Amino acid sequence: MLSFFCKTPSAFTNNFSSLPLFAFKHTLQKARSGLDESGAFMRTASTFRNFISRDPNSHFPPESGRYHLYVSYACPWASRCLAYLKIKGLDKAIGFTSVKPIWERTKETDEHMGWVFPTSNTEEPGAEPDPFNGAKSIRELYELASTNYTGKYTVPVLWDKKFKTIVSNESAEIIHMLNTEFNEIAENPALDLYPPHLRAQIDETNEWIYSGINNGVYKCGFARKQEPYDEAVKQLYEALDKCEEILSKQRYICGNILTESDIRLFVTLIRFDEVYAVHFKCNKKLLREYPNLFNYTKDIYQIPGMNSTVNMQHIKRHYYGSHPSINPFGIIPLGPNIDYSSPHDRARFSA
């Protein structure tokens, strides 16, 4: 949920030089809405917070074919929902559609730039038109769900085809639904990424991973003053060093079983060297310079189904092409093109 990326696209364009003066001013104004007075990056909250539940009285019961997940491969928050869909074996029961990676105008009547669908299956590899509502943008889905909606038009979106509405746009809650509420129709129901005996540890781990790493890279990239940038970088690398130390002793971040914390951490790590090191100025140390973290990232990537959630072309095109305040000419670096399918050493720990 931010003014700059998958959680809240603002009035940016990938053709910065072509913006008229009023649009340029509007862009800067909206960008600043994500900053506090010190120039530090701030994040806003999600709006749709319904829950799919096996409770007999639930307005949103778990049913095969009823729900659809709208994502961007570029967005780490949407990608962790897609990861759950894949590794839980729910992709036959819940379909998904990805938007195009670079923001475009969502309406002709204003300057809002956001997530849009391609007009055909061949326009953008990896992206598809909206199969159910004929929406041209994520914004249209929000407006279809609520005629008086005034918030941000974000991904992920968990859509209810029956009632034509948004169940949730909060990824933290969507992954909990996918983890437990669909087990009767999941192909991998035994996988529990939030087991009761580890929940306290997972919650604590999620908190510092989010603050220092998931959100930390954004605090680095969108800082507008040196002091908040310096503080964000310090917190980021303290958290990465902490992960490196933990992973020197065990296979996963909360022990020797895969948990929610690993998926949350992975979606940032997989983008680190390709995007964050350059685009967000997180270059003090590369992921590849952390032996345990780098091999850990390859280990997670090689879990069956996970590699299909990583579309590096979409990731790089979005970040480098949709943030003109950081990269005004939209130039996409060629490298480093890391092979995360190469062998890793994490099997040395018992799982």
C-alpha positions as a printed Julia matrix, in Angstrom:
351×3 Matrix{Float64}:
   0.0     0.0     0.0
   2.16    2.82   -1.18
   2.05    5.86   -3.35
   4.7     4.55   -5.67
   4.19    0.9    -6.45
   1.88   -2.11   -6.5
  -0.1    -1.07   -3.49
  -1.07    2.39   -4.68
  -0.07    3.57   -8.17
  -0.07    7.34   -8.51
   0.06    9.73  -11.41
   3.38    8.63  -12.84
   4.15    7.91  -16.48
   6.97    6.12  -18.24
   7.27    9.04  -20.65
   8.32   11.67  -18.17
   9.5    14.21  -20.73
   6.1    14.31  -22.45
   4.11   15.3   -19.34
   2.49   18.73  -19.54
   3.42   21.11  -16.75
   0.14   20.65  -14.84
   0.55   16.87  -14.95
   4.16   17.15  -13.8
   3.09   19.21  -10.79
   0.29   16.75  -10.08
   2.78   13.89  -10.22
   5.04   15.51   -7.66
   2.12   16.36   -5.41
   0.85   12.8    -5.39
   4.35   11.44   -4.92
   4.79   13.56   -1.83
   1.64   12.09   -0.32
   3.74    9.04    0.43
   6.33   11.02    2.4
   6.32   12.56    5.83
   7.75   16.0     6.63
  11.24   14.56    7.13
  11.29   13.17    3.58
  10.8     9.57    4.75
   8.59    7.13    2.85
   5.23    6.24    4.46
   2.79    3.45    3.56
  -1.02    3.58    3.61
  -3.48    0.85    4.63
  -5.62   -1.5     2.55
  -9.37   -0.91    2.24
 -11.23   -4.15    1.36
 -10.86   -6.47    4.34
 -13.43   -9.27    3.92
 -12.43  -12.84    4.71
 -13.17  -16.13    2.99
 -14.07  -18.62    5.72
 -15.27  -22.18    6.17
 -17.74  -20.88    8.76
 -21.24  -22.02    7.63
 -22.5   -18.46    7.99
 -19.72  -16.91    5.95
 -20.73  -14.48    3.22
 -17.63  -15.67    1.35
 -17.33  -19.46    1.66
 -14.41  -21.31   -0.01
 -15.75  -22.58   -3.33
 -13.84  -23.84   -6.34
 -14.21  -21.56   -9.36
 -15.84  -18.69   -7.46
 -12.82  -16.46   -6.84
 -10.17  -14.9    -9.04
  -6.85  -13.31   -8.15
  -5.67  -10.21  -10.0
  -1.94   -9.6    -9.7
   1.07   -7.92  -11.16
   4.17  -10.09  -11.48
   6.11   -6.92  -10.68
   4.5    -6.42   -7.27
   6.08   -8.34   -4.36
   2.86   -8.17   -2.33
   0.82   -9.63   -5.18
   3.55  -12.16   -5.92
   3.41  -13.64   -2.45
  -0.31  -14.31   -2.97
   0.46  -15.95   -6.29
   3.15  -18.03   -4.57
   0.57  -19.37   -2.11
  -1.8   -20.14   -4.96
   0.89  -22.22   -6.64
   2.52  -24.07   -3.75
  -0.79  -24.87   -2.05
  -2.07  -26.34   -5.31
  -4.99  -23.94   -5.64
  -4.41  -22.61   -9.14
  -7.08  -24.93  -10.57
  -9.67  -23.78   -8.04
  -8.75  -20.07   -8.14
  -7.68  -18.54  -11.42
  -5.41  -15.53  -11.74
  -4.75  -12.77  -14.22
  -1.72  -10.49  -14.42
  -1.85   -6.87  -15.57
   0.73   -5.21  -17.81
   3.97   -4.25  -16.05
   4.14   -0.55  -16.89
   1.53    1.9   -15.65
  -0.7     3.62  -18.19
  -3.58    6.08  -18.13
  -6.6     4.44  -16.51
  -9.13    7.01  -17.74
  -9.17    9.67  -20.42
 -10.81   12.13  -18.03
  -7.92   12.43  -15.54
  -4.17   11.95  -15.21
  -4.15    8.83  -13.03
  -1.54    6.26  -14.07
  -2.02    2.7   -12.85
  -2.32   -0.99  -13.61
  -4.02   -1.83  -16.91
  -4.93   -5.0   -18.73
  -3.74   -5.74  -22.27
  -6.33   -5.66  -25.02
  -5.41   -9.15  -26.24
  -3.57  -12.28  -25.12
  -0.7   -11.47  -27.48
  -0.14   -7.79  -26.65
   1.96   -8.38  -23.53
   3.55  -11.79  -22.79
   2.53  -12.87  -19.29
  -0.42  -10.48  -19.09
  -4.03  -11.16  -20.1
  -7.24   -9.2   -20.59
  -9.72   -9.26  -17.73
 -11.65  -12.5   -18.41
 -14.79  -11.76  -16.39
 -15.67   -8.07  -16.28
 -14.01   -6.72  -19.4
 -12.27   -4.15  -17.22
  -9.54   -2.13  -18.87
  -7.76   -1.42  -15.59
  -7.57   -2.43  -11.94
  -9.2     0.91  -11.23
 -12.35   -0.24  -13.05
 -12.58   -3.29  -10.78
 -12.5    -1.06   -7.72
 -15.16    1.2    -9.19
 -17.29   -1.81  -10.08
 -17.0    -3.09   -6.51
 -17.78    0.31   -4.97
 -19.3     3.21   -6.86
 -18.14    5.72   -4.24
 -14.64    4.31   -3.76
 -12.01    7.03   -3.25
  -8.91    5.05   -2.24
  -5.95    3.64   -4.12
  -6.25    1.13   -6.97
  -3.9    -1.61   -5.86
  -2.94   -5.22   -6.45
  -3.44   -7.9    -5.33
  -7.2    -8.05   -5.73
  -9.09  -11.16   -4.65
 -12.32  -11.0    -6.64
 -15.64  -12.73   -6.0
 -17.22  -13.59   -9.35
 -20.57  -14.42   -7.73
 -21.16  -11.02   -6.14
 -18.89   -9.09   -8.53
 -16.96   -7.48   -5.75
 -13.55   -7.34   -4.1
 -13.17   -9.72   -1.18
  -9.8    -8.36   -0.14
  -6.89   -6.26   -1.35
  -4.76   -6.97    1.73
  -2.1    -9.52    0.81
  -1.34  -10.47    4.42
  -4.93  -11.62    4.86
  -5.25  -13.17    1.41
  -2.33  -15.5     2.08
  -3.92  -16.61    5.36
  -7.13  -17.44    3.51
  -5.21  -19.42    0.91
  -3.22  -21.2     3.59
  -6.17  -22.65    5.52
  -9.64  -21.95    4.18
  -9.37  -23.86    0.88
  -7.72  -27.03    2.2
 -10.67  -29.2     1.19
 -10.03  -28.36   -2.47
  -6.27  -27.71   -2.37
  -3.93  -30.18   -4.03
  -1.4   -29.65   -1.25
  -3.57  -29.27    1.88
  -0.92  -30.65    4.22
   1.33  -27.65    3.64
   0.75  -25.24    6.52
   2.83  -22.08    6.23
   1.43  -20.67    9.49
   1.44  -23.65   11.88
   0.05  -22.97   15.37
   3.27  -23.83   17.23
   5.27  -21.27   15.21
   2.77  -18.43   14.89
   4.31  -16.23   17.58
   7.75  -16.63   16.02
   6.41  -16.06   12.5
   4.54  -12.91   13.56
   7.64  -11.49   15.24
   9.84  -12.38   12.25
   7.36  -10.89    9.78
   7.43   -7.62   11.69
  11.16   -7.0    11.43
  11.4    -8.4     7.91
   8.64   -6.05    6.79
  10.04   -2.98    8.49
  13.67   -3.53    7.6
  13.54   -5.37    4.27
  10.14   -5.56    2.48
   9.29   -1.94    3.18
  12.9    -1.06    3.88
  13.94   -1.09    0.24
  11.11    1.33   -0.55
  12.16    3.63    2.28
  15.6     3.7     0.68
  14.36    4.21   -2.87
  11.77    6.89   -2.24
  13.55    8.9     0.44
  13.77   12.54   -0.56
  16.43   13.57    1.93
  19.8    12.09    2.85
  19.08   11.51    6.52
  16.0     9.25    6.11
  17.81    7.41    3.29
  20.84    6.8     5.52
  18.61    5.54    8.32
  16.64    3.26    5.97
  19.85    1.76    4.52
  21.19    1.16    8.01
  18.01   -0.67    9.04
  17.92   -2.63    5.77
  21.43   -4.01    6.1
  21.04   -4.73    9.8
  18.02   -6.88    8.89
  19.84   -8.58    6.0
  22.83   -9.31    8.25
  20.43  -10.77   10.81
  18.94  -13.05    8.13
  22.39  -14.14    7.02
  23.31  -15.1    10.58
  20.06  -17.03   11.13
  20.42  -18.86    7.82
  23.95  -19.96    8.7
  22.37  -22.28   11.28
  19.1   -23.48    9.73
  17.49  -23.99    6.34
  14.62  -21.51    6.69
  14.11  -18.27    8.54
  11.94  -19.75   11.34
  13.62  -23.15   11.59
  13.89  -26.13    9.29
  10.38  -25.94    7.82
   9.08  -23.52    5.21
   6.78  -20.83    6.63
   4.99  -17.65    5.68
   8.05  -15.64    6.69
  10.1   -17.31    3.96
   7.61  -16.34    1.26
   7.47  -12.76    2.55
  11.27  -12.52    2.56
  11.74  -14.25   -0.79
   9.68  -11.78   -2.83
  12.05   -8.97   -1.84
  15.25  -10.98   -2.14
  14.44  -12.17   -5.68
  14.2    -8.52   -6.77
  17.21   -7.27   -4.85
  20.17   -7.51   -7.21
  18.09   -7.05  -10.37
  16.24   -3.93   -9.19
  16.69   -2.66   -5.64
  20.5    -2.49   -5.66
  20.37   -0.05   -8.57
  16.92    1.51   -8.67
  16.49    1.97   -4.91
  20.17    2.63   -4.13
  20.5    -0.49   -1.97
  24.05   -1.12   -3.14
  26.07   -1.37    0.06
  26.15   -5.14   -0.42
  24.54   -7.34   -3.07
  22.48  -10.43   -2.33
  25.13  -12.48   -4.15
  27.64  -11.34   -1.53
  25.63  -13.05    1.22
  26.41  -16.79    0.83
  23.55  -18.02    3.0
  20.91  -15.56    1.76
  21.82  -16.12   -1.88
  21.65  -19.92   -1.63
  18.47  -19.61    0.44
  16.86  -17.53   -2.32
  17.73  -20.2    -4.87
  16.33  -22.87   -2.55
  12.96  -21.08   -2.28
  12.91  -20.35   -6.02
  13.31  -24.06   -6.75
  10.28  -25.13   -4.69
   7.84  -26.63   -7.24
   5.62  -23.84   -8.57
   7.64  -20.92   -7.2
   9.64  -20.14  -10.34
   6.41  -19.56  -12.27
   5.61  -16.65   -9.94
   8.8   -14.79  -10.94
   8.63  -12.9   -14.23
  11.82  -10.86  -14.21
  10.92   -9.05  -17.43
   7.74   -7.72  -15.83
   9.6    -6.89  -12.62
  12.36   -4.89  -14.31
  10.1    -3.18  -16.84
   7.78   -2.01  -14.09
  10.29   -0.59  -11.67
  12.55    1.03  -14.23
   9.65    2.13  -16.43
   7.08    3.42  -13.94
   9.05    5.61  -11.53
  10.15    8.71  -13.48
  11.12   10.56  -10.31
  13.87    7.94   -9.89
  14.56    6.88  -13.5
  13.25    9.68  -15.75
  14.32    8.11  -19.05
  13.01    4.62  -18.25
  16.28    2.91  -19.14
  16.35   -0.76  -18.06
  19.76   -2.17  -17.03
  20.76   -5.29  -18.94
  22.06   -7.35  -16.04
  22.78   -9.16  -13.9
  20.47  -11.97  -15.16
  21.03  -14.28  -12.19
  20.29  -17.98  -12.62
  18.32  -18.91   -9.53
  17.84  -22.44  -10.84
  21.55  -23.19  -10.31
  22.57  -25.56   -7.49
  22.42  -24.39   -3.88
  23.84  -25.72   -0.63
  20.78  -25.57    1.64
  20.24  -29.32    1.67
  23.01  -29.46    4.25
  20.32  -28.63    6.8
  17.68  -31.19    7.68
  14.19  -30.14    6.55
